[in-house]
Amino acid sequence: MRLRWSVLLGIVLCGAVAQEWQQGVSYAIRAVLVPAETLLTVQTRMVYRNASPDTLRELYVHLYWNIFAPQSYARQLSRERRLERIPELPPVRIDSFVVIASTGERRTDFSVDNTIVRLPVPKPLAPGDSLVVLSSIAQKVPPEGLRMGRFEEDYFIANWFPSVCVYDRYGWHTEQYLGTGEFFEEIADFEVELTLPGTYCVVHTGVLLNPDEVFPDEVRQALQRARTQTQPVRIADFSARPLSDTALKTWRFRAERVRTVAWAAVRRYLWDAQQWDGILVHVLYPKRLESFYRDEGLRAAVHAVRYFSEHFGRYPYSDLVVIVGGTTGGMEYPGIVFIGRGLGGGVIAPWTVEVIMHEIGHNWYPMVVNSNETEFGFQDEGFNTFITTLALEAFYGRWAMGLRVPGWLRFLIPAADERTRNAVSTILWQLRGWDEPLLTRSDWYRTVAGYSVNSYPKTASLLFMLRGVLGQETFAELMQEYFRRYRFRHVYPEDFARLASEIALRREGQRVDLRWFFDRWFAQTPVLDYAFGGLRNVPVGPAGRAPTAGSLWDVTVALDRRGSAIMPVDVELLLATGQRYRLHFGVDEVLRGPRRVEKTIRLPAPAIRAVVDPDTVLLLDINRLNNSSGLFPPVRVRFFLEALSSDPVELSAYGISWQPALGFNNRDGLKLGVELRGAYLGFFHQFHLSVLQGMRVGPQAFNVLLRWGHLLWQLPGRPFLEALLARQDGWWRFRGGASWQLTPEPPSPWELTGRIAAGMWLQRTAEYAFPGSPLAARDRQRLLLLRAAARLRGDFPAGSLQLYGSLEPGWYAYGTTPVVPLATEWGFIRGTAELILQPDFPFPVVLRGALGGFLPSAPEFLPVPLGFRRASVAPLEELELPLYRAPGIVSPAARRSRTAPVGGAFLRGYVAQDTVVGSTLTALNVELGLSPLLRLLPGGALLSSLLEFRLFADGGAVGERWAPFREWLWDGGVSCSLQLMALMPTGSEVPLLQRLRIDELALDFPLYLSHPPAGERRWAFRWTVRFRSLLRTAVGW
């Protein structure tokens, strides 16, 4: 692969020429939407003119909606890769295809291969000749999600007619529509007639030809007024005054020089518009989003059109429509973009603006600069991510992205930088070792994550780096010429590479070879790591003479290249006089061979400090801590309150954040202190220091925790080293270990992680333990434990499985007895195994089976802190869970009867009877999700997005022996849990809950117990609170 692309780029850059011809295509489409049947019928007349120098013997057309057919390639692929489920619909009904030659001959035969239809021609189509294709199809409109669809009574339609495949210098492009890679279309002209009930308002690609027939007078007048002024205009409020004419109406519109045509038909939307330089920008949205779209949403859309037009090439159409619906995120089409209805204003307004600008930016790439999205997703997504980043910086400022919070909270939750965020996400993916060349075909990436990183942030970061190589003025000329030259033309990566060299030649007056950039960064997977290598000052003059004021110095700087990537770079020198000088290392110098390159410059004073890449031009330098000559790397310290958002990752310095720390328990009362966290890129040289002092001063009221971790990404398995020292709530804890990944490279379904660790727990007092807990039964307990654990996960078309196992030899003592490693009278081995299955059924199902047992040195010996329990984790593991380390946030009464750190046998109905500590464990747990049923009810979709309801049944036994099945305890009932992802606008986990080891907030109603407490019936109303899920029963340490 690498050699092939290297040779290709070499040939292209040395003299290939761009394609001068393009096929001529025009469509006349008549369509009828029948909302009552969610049916769309389409009749198309396509005129195809062969402008190529080749004679064509067949035609190919896309039938995109066949992606929803039961046996489509995309649905098979989504099952194999466990991707988002593609809805299932009947195949597109094809009534006819008729191919008519210019001389009148006809052919009606065709063959269908999923989303591609082959059409034999009546006679070979010679260069310059034309033919006509007539087609008639009918198709069910899919539910909203995969780039378009219906939502309740509204329709957002795209890729809805048979469109001819591209024929260019590489021949026919007949790639199947698989979902990840998007589209590649010929530029064409369209005449469309769309018939549907008059209760709908239609917005679309192109220009409406019959507004008098479809719009009320007040809407037409508002549109005319909007085109003559620059202030926002309310066009219509269909939520207050919906269209009431139920008779069928036909909308006629024309679109010229577009890749495709899309449209939306909505009922109760609001519609605003604003004109800029003759271009009318529209926004349509539901009433609940009015506060955002009427102001910031419309301003953002107008800003995007203006910014992109001024910097990259003028928007070529008269209208641009932004409409809410059709997708969960955003989707672009010529002159119209769909925005997810889950986006809006308030806290997430900047992210919504980012999506709006990104989708509008696609009207430059690839709607006008017509690249092949199916093959090279980076050429539109990455270029668009780059220009969107610049537009966002112009709209908000560079450092104003992220959560929008009011007033003083802005100080607590700092904003993010989109440029840095793109670079960091790319670097972290590179360090996983799964990076793939940018020239990988969109649907051929081993993982969807690999496609996403390459196509979006990596390409954007590379364009910023190319701008640093060429200079801002040359790069700006390159982007403008790229738009001008390839406007409405097919374009490939090699075209952009060749144009970059051409513009550099025009600017520099001599040929500039950029193969080193495009060959390495596009066809290979290099890692960039420049480091400061040394600094030497030598006075100019006879040897032995002491330098004087005004003496000159020869300053030599050494630059180390520790990665495989090559880039030109500047080094900034700080002189003893306070002056600063720049030393440039060109590509030719770096390419000489040795990994260490030295360069000498004569200066008026010695250099006392050197910084490699002081302007952070090399965004993808994976380690900037080695870029300076100081003893310590650059450090950035800031206040940060980790509640709803995670600490932003630093790119140019070692990031340290501090925040107040709070705690509480019944013995020490309120605990106040401070917490420091530090890391580079979030994974390297991590440290966490927390210091707390209880307000009720006592011998154990002072708490401290120190944790260190570091990722060794260069080693196989990417081991992560970790060590911890803690003095908390009456215990000293020490541990150290390493975890690693032995996962095969994608697309393997298996993921294997392992961990080895050693730990020691020393109890200073039992006064902090919950009353009745085994940790309170004995004083001064001590435990030395070793652990070897592994987790195997597999994702398959039929479902997923997780297998977890651990083996823990240890030594336990209490009172005055010392812990003596290898002393058999106090030794034991604890083993656990857990299997979790999630079959791919229409209803979400989780099955868990667990076994655990001890091999003690003596039959009567059981290390109480590690004994198995019916409803909760082992007592010692409670120390790893802040909510249960000591009575406080959770009261002793609640711990006894209403909540437990669930684990063990996971008998959630036996929390009140969770007093048994045993040496054996057997368990079987089942959960059945009810969300698919809820979604069928009115309002069920909204309810199921916030709450998850499940039926559950648990069975198992804990004791001194392996209990037969007939002696198991059983429970059953209903659980209701809050969808924690719904709390976060980003759809990520809540950092504050992660810190408390909370992965689920649930109420369990164990209505049935096989062994109820004395005085209770088997069937009764009971409830408990739960903070951990069935998928997180094992507590790591």
N, C-alpha and C positions, 0 to 999 in steps of 0.2 A: 504493500500500500504506500509506504513512505517513498520508496524508490520510484514508483509509478508517478506519484504526484510531483516529486522533485523533477523528474524528467519532463513532465507536462509543463510545469511552470517555466522551466528553463527554455523549452521550445517557444512557449507563448511570449515570454518576455523578450526573446531574441528576434521577433519579427512577425508573429501571427497578426492577422488583421481582423478587425471586427466584421461581423456579418452586416452586409449592406441591404439585404432584402428582408421583407417580412410578408407573411401571407395576408391576403385581404379577406376580412370576414365581416359579415353583417347579419343581423338577426331581426326577424319580425315575429313577435311572440304574442299569442292570445292565451290568457289564463283565466280560470274561474276558481274562486275560493268558495267552498261550501262549508261554513263554520259548523253547521249542525252535524256534519259527517267528518269534520277535520280533514277534508279532502281537497286536494289541489289538482286540477286538470290543466294540462299545458299542451298547446299546439304551437309548433315552431317551424318557421321557414328560414333556413340558413343559406346564404349565398357565400360560396367559398371560391376564392380566386387563388390559383397557384402562382405565386410570385417567385418561387424558388427556381433554380436551374435544373431541378430534377423532375422526372416523370413519376407521378404517384399512381399506384395501383390499388390502393385502399385508403379509407379514411378511418379515424378512430375518434370516438366522442366519449366524454365523461358522463356517467350517470351516478352522481355523487351520493344520492340518497339511498342507493343500494348498500351503503355502509351499514344500514340498520337491518338488512336482511338477516334471517336467522343464522345462515352459514357464511356470512361475509368474512373475508380475510381479517378485517379489523376486529370483529367480535372474537374470532379465534385467537388473535394475537392478544387481545385484552384479557382473555381467560388464561392464556399461557403465562403472561407477565404480571398477572394480578393488577391490571390497570383499572382505571375507573370504568365501571360497567357501561357499555353502549346499549341504549334502548333497542328493543327488538320490535320490528315492524315488518309487514309483508313486503316482499320485493316490489320495486317499482313496476307497475303494470304498463307494459309496452303494447300499445295498440297498433302502431305501424312505424316503420322507417322506410322512406322512399328516397332513393338517390337518382337525380335526373341530370343527365349529361347535357352539355350545351347544344348538342345535336338532337336532343329529345329522347334518347334511349333511357330506359328505367331499370332499376334493380330494387327489389323489395326484401331480399334476404339479408340477414344480419346474424351475428353471434355475440352472446353476452358472456363476459368473464367478470362477474361481480360488478365493479364500478367502471368497467371499460367495455364499450360496444365497438365491435369491428364491422365496418360497412364496406363491402366490395363495391367498386365503382363500375358503371356500365361499360366504360372503356377507359384506358389509361388517360390520366389527367396530365396533359402536356404543360410545360412552362407557359404561363400567360393565359391558359384556358381556365374556365370556371365551371362550376356545377352547383346544383341546388339540392339541399337535403330537407325533406319534409318529415316531421315526426309528430306523434301524438302519444302522450303518456298520461298516467294518473297515479297519484301517490298520496299516502297518508302523511300528514304533517307530524313530525316527531315532537316529543316534549322538549321544552327549553333546556339547553345545556351544551350540546356539542356544536358551538358556534352559531346556533340559530334555533328556531323551534317555536312552539306555542306555549303560552302561560295563561291558564284560565281562558278568557275570551280574546286575548290579544295574540297577534301573530308577528313573528320576526323571521323573514324568509330570505334564504340565500342558497346559492348553488342548486337551483331548483329547476333548471332546464337542461336538456342535452347540449353540452358545449364541446366544441371541437378541441381535440388535443393539439398541443403545440407541435409544429414541424419547423425545425430550424437547422442550423449547420450541423447538429448532431443527430438529425433524423427525427423520427417520431418519439414523443415523450408520452409513454403509455403507462406511467407508474400508477399503481392502485392507490386509492384514497384509504389510508390506514389510520388516520386520526392524528398522529404526531406531526408528520410533514403535512403542509397545507396544500397550496394550489399553485399551478402554473398555467396561465391562460394567454391566448392571443388577444392583442388589442383589437377591439371591434366597435361597431356602431349598432345601436339597438333602437327599435321601435316597439313599445310594449302597450298592450291593452289588457288591463286587469279589471275583472268584474267581480264584485262582492257586494254585500248589503250596504245601504247608505248610512247605516249607523256607525261605520268605521271611518276614521281619518287615516289616510295613507301618506307616508313619506317614503322617499325612494332615491335611488341614484338618478341623476339627470334632471331634466327640466319638464315640468308639468305643461301639457299642451292644452288642456281643457279646464282651467280653474273655474270658469263660469258654470260648468255643469256639475261640479262636485263640491264646491265650497260655498258656504253662506256668504252673503254680502259683507258682513262684518269681518270675516276672516280674510277675504280678498283685499279689503281696504287696509286692514292691519298689515298685510304683507307688502302692499304698495308703500305704505308709510315707512315700514322698516327699511325698504331699499333706498329711501331718500334721506335718511338721517343716520347718525352714528350712535344714538342712544339706544339702550335696550327697549324693545317693544313687546308687550303682551299680545300674542297673535290670537290665542284662544284659551279658554278654560273649559274643556270638555267635561271636567269633573262636576262643575256647577251647571253647565248647559250642554249636555251630551247631544250628539246628532241623533235625531229622532226619525229620520226618513228610512223606513224599512225596505223600500223598493231597491232593487239592484241598481248599482251605478257602475259605470265603466270609467276607469282612470286611464288616461292616455299620456304617456311620457316618452321622451326621447333622451338617449344618452349617447354621446359621441366620444370616440377614442377612450374607451374604458375597458378594463379587463373583464368585468362582469357587471351584473345589475342585481342589487338587493333592495328589499323594501320591508316596511313594517306597517301593519294595520292595527290601530289601537282605538280604544273607545273613550275611556275616562282619564285622559292625560291633560296636562297643562303644556302650553307651547309658548316659548319665548324666542326672540330672535334679535340679532344685532349685526349691523353691517360694518365691514371694514374694507375700504378700498374697492368697493364694488362687489365684494364677496359677502353673501348673507349667511351667517352662522346661526343654526337653529338648535335649540335644546328642547326635548320633549320628555316628560317625566310624570310619575304619579304624584298625587297631591302631597303625600307624606314627605316627599323630598324637596318641596318647594323652597324651603329656607336656604338650602344649599345651591340648587341649580339656578334659581332666579338671580343669584348674586355671583358667588364664587365659581360655580360650575360654568356659567355662561362666560364670565370673564376669562376663565382658564382656556375655554375653547377658542375664544377670539384671540387671546394671547398666542396660543399655539399656531393658529393660521398665520398670524402676523409674523411671529418669530421665524417660523420655518420658511415663509415666503421671502423674508428679508435676507436670510442667511444662506439658504440652500437652493432657492428657486421658487418662482411664484406658483401658488396653487392654481391649477389650470381650469377649474370649473367655477360656475357661478354660485353654487350653494354647497354647504356642508351641514349635515344633520348629525346631531348627537342624540341618541334615544336610549332610554333605560329599558333593558330587557333583552332576551334572546340568548344570554350567556351568563355564566356565573362570574366571569372576570371581565373581559373585554374582547371585542372582535371587530375587525376592520373590513370595510368594503369601499369601493369608489364612491366618494361623496356621502357616505353614511356609515356611522360606527355604532355598534351595540355596546352598552355598558351594563355590567351586572347590577341587578336590583338590590343586592346586598350591600352595595357601596353607597356612600352618602356623605353628609357633612359631619360637623362636630369633631370628635376626637380623631376620626379617620379621614377628615377632609383632604389632607395632603396626599394620602394614598389614592383617593378617588381622583384627584386632579392628575396624579401621575398616570393613572389608567386612561383618563380622557386624552391627555396629551400624547400618550404612547399610541393609542388607536388612531388619533388624527394624524400622527406622524407617518403611519403606514400609507397614507395617501401620497407620500413622497416615495417611500420604499415599502412595498413593491408595486403600488398601483400605477405610478407613473414610470419610475425606473424599474422596468419589468423583469425582475430576477426570478429565478426558479426556486420557489419556497420548498417544493417537494424534495429537491436535491440539496440545496444549500440554504438551510434555514437561517444561518448566521447573516446572510447577505441582506436580508430585510430586517430580521429581529434585532441583530446586533447593531446595524447602522441606525436603526430607529431608536434603540436604547441609548445610543450615543447622543443623538440630536435631542431626545427627550430629556436627558440629563442636563444638557445646556439650557433648554427651555425652562426647566424647573428652577435651575439656578438663577435665571433671569427673572422668574416670577416670584420666587420666595427668598432668594439668596442661597448661597451654597450650603450653609449650615443650618437650614431651617426645615429639613424634612423630618419625617417620623411622626410620632403622636402629637396631636395638637392639644395642648392642655392650657387652661386659663391661668392668668395671674401668677401667683408665687409658685405654682406647680411647674412652671417653665424652668425654674431654677433646680427643681428636684429631678425632673425628667428631661435631660438635655436632648436637643434635636440631633438628627443624624445627617450624614453627608452621603448623598446618593453615589457620588463618584468613588468614595472610599468603600462604601458598602459593596459596590460591584466588584472592586478589586479584591476585597477580603473574601467574598464568596468564591471567586475564581481560585485564589491561592489555596483555600481550604480544600477545594475539590482536587486541585493538583496534588496536594500532599497526601490524599488518599491513595494515589497511585493508579487511579482509574481514568485519567485524562485521555482523551482521544483527539485526533486531528480535527481541525475546524472543517476540513473538506470531507468529513464523513457525511454520507447521505442522511438526511433528517430521520428517516424511519429505520436506519441501520445502527443507531447508537445502541450500546449494550444496555443502557438504562435511560429512562426518561430524564432523570436528573442530569446525566451527561449531556443530553441534547440541550436541556435548559441552560446549563452553565455555559456551554460553548456558544450557543446561539444568542444569548442575551449579555450577561456581564462580561464574559471574556472578550468577545468581539468589541464591545464598547471600550473596555480598558485598552485593547490593542490600538484602537483608533486614537485614543488620547496619546498613547505612546508614539504612534506614527506622526501625530501632530507635533510632538516634541522633537522628532527626528527632522521633519521637513521645515519646521517653523510655522507659526500661526498663519502668517499671510499666505505662504505657499499652500498650506493645507486648506485654508479657506477657498483659495482658487481651485484646488483639486475638487472639493466637494461641489462647488458651483458648476464646474465644467462637467463633472460626472452626471449631474442632473440634466444639464443642457444637452449633452451629447447623447445620452441614453434615454431621453424623454420619450416614452411610448415605444421603446425598443427592447428587445431581449438583451440581457446583460449577464455576464458570468464573472466569477472571481478573477479570472485572468485579465478581463477587460479593465477592471479597476486597478489591478497591479500594473498593467502596462501604462494606463493613464497616469498613475502616480509618478512613474519614471519620466513620462513625457512632460508633465507639468514641472517637475524638478529640473529637467533639461532646459525648459523655457526660462525658468527663474535663474538658474545657476550659469547658463551659457555653456554648459558642458554636460556630457552624459553622466547620469547618476544611476549606479547599479543598486537596485533595491531587492535583488534576489535573496540576499541574506535575510531580509525581513520576512518576505512573503513565503519563501521556501521553508524556513524554520518554524515560523509561527502559525502558518496555515496548513502545511503538509506534515508537520511533525508535532511532537509534544514536549518542547523544551521547558526547562525550569531555569528561571533567572535568579541568580544570587551573586551580586557584586559585594565585595567586602574591602574595607580599608586594609591595606597590606603593610604600610609603614611610612614613616616620614623622616627625612634626613636633611639637615641643614649644614652646608659647608660654606665658610666665608671665602670670598673671592680675594685672592692676593697671595703673596709669597707664603710658603708653609712656615709655620711658627710665629707669624705676626698676629698679634691679637686684633680682633676686629674693632673698629672705631665707629663713632657716629657717622652715618652716611655710607658705611661699607655696604657693598653688594653681597648677596648670598645666593648660592646655587641650592635651590630647594628641590629635592627629589621626592616624588610621591609614588608609592607602589599601590597598584590596584590588583586585587585577586578576583579571578573569575571562578567561582565555586559551583556554578551550575552549567548547564549545556547551552543556554541561550546567550546570544551576542547582541549587544546594543551599545550605541555610543553613549557616553556619560560624561557629565561635568563633575569636577571635584572643586569644592570651595575651600580656599585657604584663608585662615585668619592669621595675620601677622602680629608680631609683638607690638607694632605701632598702632594696632587697631584697624589697619586697612584690610580689605578683603579682595582677593583675586580669584579668578576662575581658571581652571586648567581643564582643557577638553581632551578626552580620549576618544579618538575616532574609531570607526569600525575597522579600518585597515590596520590600526595599531593592535586592536584586540584580536584580530584574525592572524596575527603573526605566528601563533602556535603556543608559546608558554602560557600557562594559566596565570602567571604573575607578570604584569606589565609595569614597567617603570618609566617615568617621564620627569625631566628636569626643566625647571624654569628659573631664570635669574630675577631676583626680587630685591627691593631696597631694605628688607628686614627679614629675620628668620620667621618661619611659620610655626605657630604654637598649637594649631588645631586644623584638622582637615575633615571635611564632611563629603561623602560620596552622594551624588544626586541630591543636592540641597533643596531642589524645587519639587521633589517627588514626581519627576517625569516618568520614572520607571515604576509604574503602578504595580506591576506584577513581580517586583523583587520580593522573594519569599521571606527574607530576613533582613530587616533594616536596622536591627540592633547592632550589626557588625559594620555599619556604614560610617562610623565616626572614630576619631583617634583618641577620644577621651577614655579615661579609666572606666567610666560607667556609661551605659547607653542613654540616649535621651529618654526622659521620663515625663509623663503628663499625669498630674494629680488633679482630680476633680471630685466634687461632691456628687453623689448619685444615690437616689432612693430606689432600691429595687423592689417594686411592688407590681406594677402592671407591665413594665418593660424590662428587658435585660440590659445589663451594662453594655453600652456601645463598644465595639471592638476597635482598638487603635491599630492603625497601619504604620504610622511614622514614628512611634515611640512605644515604650513600655507603659501600659496604662495602669494606673492605680486609682481606685475609687474608694471613697470613704463615706460612711453613713452612720447615723446613730443606731445603736443596737438596743433592743428591748427584750425583756423576758419576764416571766412570772412563775413562781411556785408558792405553795402554801407556807413553806418554811422561811424562805428569804424575802417573800413579798415581791414588790416590783423590782426588777433588775434593770439598771441603766448602764450603758457603756458605749463603746465605739467599735466599728468593724472596718477592716481594711481588706480590699481584694485587689489582686494584681495579676496580670497575665499579658503575654504578647500574642496577638491574634486569637485570644481566647483559650489556647491550648498549651502554650509554651511557658515554662517557668511560672506556673500558677502558684499563687500563695493566697491563703485566707487566714486572717488573724481576727479573732473576736474576743473582746475583753468586756466582762459584765460584773457589776458589783450589786449585790442585793441590798435593798434599803434597810432590811433588818440584819445588821452586821453580825456575823457569826463565823465560826472556824471554816465552814465550807461555802460561805456566801460569795466568795470571789471565784468567778468562772473564767476560764481562758480556753480557747481552741486555736490551734495552729495546724494548718494543712498545707502541704506542698505537693505539686504534681507537675509532670513534664512528659510531653509526647516525643518519642524517638521515632520520627516519621521515616527516617532513612532505613531502619532495620525491618526485616521481614516481620509481618504481623503488626507493625506499627505499635510496639508496646508502649503503654502509658504507665509511668511510675508514680507511686503515690505514697505519702507518709502522713501520719496524723498523731498529734499529741493533744489531749484534752483533759481538762479538770472541770467536771460539770456535775452538779446535783449529787454530790457525795461519792463520785467515782473518778478514778484516773483511768484514761484509756490511751493505749499506745497501739499503733499498728503501722505496718508497711507492706507494700505488695506491688504487683504488676498485673495488668490485664492486657490482652492482645487479641487481635482478630486474625483468624486463620481462614477467613472467607475466601472461597475461590473467586476469581474475577467474574464479573457479570458476563453473560446472563444466567449464571448458575443460580438455581433456586435456593441454595443452601447458604446459611450464614452461621459461622461458628465463632464464638468468643470464649476465651478462657481466662482464668484468674488464679493466681497463687498469692497467698498472703500469710502473714503471721501477726497475731494480736495478743495483747495482754490487757486484762481488766482487773483493777484493784479497787475494792470497795472500802472507802474510808469510814462511812457510817451508813446504817440502814434507815436512818430517819427520813430520808427523802423518798423512799419507795412507797407505792400505793399500799394501803393497809390490806393485809391478806395476801399480798403478792409473795411468791417465793423469794424475791429479792429482799423482802423484809423479814423473812423467817430466820435468817442467819446473818451474823454480823461479820464484817471484814472478809467477805468472800473474795477469792482470787482465782483467776482463770487464765491459763496460757493455752492458746489455740492456734493451730495451723489449718489452713484451708486450701484445698484444690477444688476448683469448681469449673464447670463448662456449661454453656448454653448453646444448643443447636436449634436453629430455626429454618424451616423450609416453607416456601410459598409455591403452591401448585394450582393448576386449574380447578382441582376439586376442593381446594381449601388450603389451610396452613396448619402447621404443627410447631410446637415448641417442646423441646426436651431439655430439662434442667437437672443437673446432678451435682452433688457436692460430697466431699469426703473430708472429715475434720477430726484429725487426732488431737487430743488435748489432755491437760492436767488441771485438776480442780481441787481446791482446798478452802477452808474457812477457819475463822478463829485464829489461833496462834500457829496452826500447822502450816509449814512452808510449802510452796508449790515447787516440786522437784521434777523437772523434766525427766522423762524416761522412768520415773518411779511408778511401778506397775500398780501399787495399791491405790494410787490416785489417778490413774490413767484411764482413757476410754477412747473409742472411735465412734463418731457420729456420722451416719450416712443418710442422705435424703435423695429422692428422685421424684420428679414431677413431669407429667405429660399434659400438655394443653392442646386440644384440637379445636379448630374453627372451620367446620365444613362449609362449603360454598352452597348453602341452601337459600331459598327465597327469604327465609326468616333468619336473622343473625342467631347463631348458636355457638356457645362456648362449652366445651367438655373438659373437665380436669380430673386427673387421677394422680394421687400422691401416695408415696410410701416413705417411711422413715424408721430408723432403728438405731440402737446403740449396741456396741460391743464393749461392755465394761470389763474392767480387770477382775471384778468380783460380782456375782449375781445380785447382791444387795446394793451395789454402788450405782447411784444415778446422779450425775451433775445437775442439780436442780435448775440452775440458770439456763440450761440448754434443753430441758425436757419439753416434750411435745405437748400441745394443748388442743382442746376441742375447737375453740373458736378464734384463737389468736396466735400470734407468733410466740416463739420461745421467750421466756422472761428476759434473757440477756439481750435479745434483739429489740426489745422495747427501748433500750438505751439509745438505739440508732434513730428512734422516732421522736422528734421533739415534743409532740403532743402527749406522749405517754412516758417520758423519761421520769417525771415526777408529778404529783398532783398539783394542779394549777389551772391551766386552761380547761383540761378535762378533770372534773371533780371525782373524788373516790366513789361517790354514789353512782355517778354516770358510768364510771369504769366498771362497776360491779354489775349494772343492770341494763345500760342503754348503749354502750359503745365499747369497742375493743379494737386493738390494732390487728385487724383480721389476718389470719394465716392459719398455720397448722392444718387441722382437718377442715377449716372454713365452714364449720357448722354454725351459720350465722344466727340460727334460732336458739343457740345454747350459750349466748353471751352471759346470761345470768347464772349459768351452771358451769362456768369456765374456771373451775378450781382444781381440776385434775391435771397433774403433770406426769406424763407417762414416758416410757422408754420405747414405745412402738406407736406408729401412726399409719392408719389406712384411711383413705378418703376418696370419695367420688362426688363431683359437683357438676351441675348442669344449669345453664342459663339459656332462656329462649327470648329473644327480642321481639317486642310487639310493635315496633315502629312501622313496618309495612302496613299493618292493619290500621294504625292511627291515621296514616296519611290518606286513607280512604274516607275519613270522616270530615265534615265541614270544619275548617280551621285546624285540621290535624297536621298539615304540613308545617305550620308555624309552631304548634305544640311539640311535635317531634323534633324540631330543630333546637328546642330549648330543654326538653326533658326526654329521658329515655326510660321506657317502661319494660320490665322483663318479668317473666315467670322464672322461678328458681326452685331447685330441689338439691339438697345436700344430704350425703350419707357418709358415715365413717365411725371410727372408734379410736380411742387413745387409751393406753393402759400399760400394764406390766407384761402383757403377752399379746401375741397376734390374735385378735378377736375374730371368730367366725362371722360370716356374713349375717347370720340370723341375730347376732348380738349387736349389730350396728345401730347407731342412733340416726334418726332421719328428721329432716324438716322440709318444709315447702311453703311457698308463698309468692308474693309480688314485691318487686323492688322498683323504686323510682329514683333516678339519678339525674343530676344537673349536667347538661352538656357543657363541660368546662371550656371547650373551645369557643362556645358562644359568648363567653365572657370577654374574649380577646378579639379586637377588631382585625387582628392579623391572622386569626385562626390558629395561633400557637398556644403553647401551654402558659399558664399564669406563673411567673417566677416566684411570687410570694408563696403560692401553694406548693411549688416544687421544693422550696426551702423547708417547708413544714412536712415534706414527704407525703403530701396529699395528692393523690391522682384521681380521686373520685369523691364526689359529695352525694351521698345516697341515703335514702330512707328504706329500710327493709321491713317488710310486714310478714314475719314467719307465722302464717295462720295455722300451720299444722306442725306439731311436735310428736314424735313417736314416744318420747319419754319426757312428758312435761313435769315441771316441779310439783311437789306435793300440793294438793288443793286446786290445781289447774286442770282444765280439760285439754284433750289433744287438739281440738279445734277451738281456737279463741283468737281474739284480736290482740296482737302484740306488735311492738315496733322497736327498732333499734336504729342508731345512726352509724354510718360507715364512711371511712375516709380512704379506704384502699380497695382496689378492684380485684376481681378473681384472676386477672392477668398479672398481678403484682403481689402474689402471696409470699414470694421469697424475698427476704430483706438482706441486701448485701452489706458487707462491712469491709 
